[in-house]
Amino acid sequence: MGERLKSRTFAILLITPSLAIITLMMIYPLIDTIYTSFTRFFLIDPTGGKTFIGLKNYIHLAKSGIFWIGFKNTLVYVGGTVFIEFLLGFSLALLLNQEIKYRGTLRGLFMLPWITPSVVVALLTRWLFNSHFGAVNATLKGLGLIDSFKGWIIEPLLAMPTMLMATVWKMFPFMLVVLLAGLQTIPEEQMEAARVDGANAVQRFLHITLPNMREIIMIVTLLEFIWMFQYITVIWATTKGGPIYATTTFPVLIYRAAFKDYNLGYAASMGVFWLGFLLLFCVFYVRVVGEKE
């Protein structure tokens, strides 16, 4: 008993610093945010403190048309970027997994968007899609695809697709690298056996590649979904959520509520709603996509 007690005590001592850091940096802020969401708390009135108001912030959310516009925009932005990133990243991963010329060089080049700072991507987006002298407009008009320059960033119908293109260009290398690493773990013996049995490329992809990649695809798409839900840099530095709320997403709404309107209670309620939605989505996604036959 003495040795067992010493071992337990030693183990507790080892994990105590980590538990203290996690509690200080994650658990306490989470609990405080949840409590703040039920209070009236303004950043410009710190002496007023937090006044408990019950569900008023959440009722305000439910009645806010702008909040639901932001929710819809977030789903479009996140769903669109993750879907396109996956298609682009998986296609390039399949290509780079083959014995092609300059494969190593291409792998390095495809990482350039990932290492480019998001603010630089936003500035490039503003320049490329400028409605007066942008390179995209000039190219498309030169090819005869458009009659006049388009306001890619200033027109409500074009702003969100433009943000999608910019974000996909920035983020798809992560998907590419992870999926490529997953493809390289597929046993070559399975592929060789399938070839011997007469399976064509499509059959090998459907019955060998996809089953082996299922868990990796689930994890990488789920991580990307979570990251995109909180990604704000490209949108804020390019459109600031405009025009007319066309690119306003959850991070933009929360930033405006907390640091423009200084309403921390209302911002916290949006954050708690955001957390609850993500938790439900993650559980549903893992059960549906991760379910094995």
HELIX and SHEET records of a PDB file:
HELIX    1   1 GLY A    2  ILE A   22  1                                  21    
HELIX    2   2 THR A   23  ILE A   27  3                                   5    
HELIX    3   3 TYR A   28  THR A   36  1                                   9    
HELIX    4   4 PRO A   46  GLY A   48  5                                   3    
HELIX    5   5 LYS A   56  LYS A   63  1                                   8    
HELIX    6   6 GLY A   65  LEU A   96  1                                  32    
HELIX    7   7 ARG A  103  LEU A  109  1                                   7    
HELIX    8   8 LEU A  112  ILE A  115  1                                   4    
HELIX    9   9 SER A  118  LEU A  128  1                                  11    
HELIX   10  10 ALA A  135  GLY A  142  1                                   8    
HELIX   11  11 PRO A  156  LEU A  183  1                                  28    
HELIX   12  12 GLU A  188  VAL A  196  1                                   9    
HELIX   13  13 ALA A  201  ARG A  204  1                                   4    
HELIX   14  14 PHE A  205  THR A  209  3                                   5    
HELIX   15  15 LEU A  210  PHE A  229  1                                  20    
HELIX   16  16 THR A  233  THR A  238  1                                   6    
HELIX   17  17 PHE A  250  PHE A  259  1                                  10    
HELIX   18  18 LEU A  264  VAL A  289  1                                  26    
SHEET    1   A 2 THR A  39  ARG A  40  0                                        
SHEET    2   A 2 THR A  51  PHE A  52 -1                                        
END                                                                             
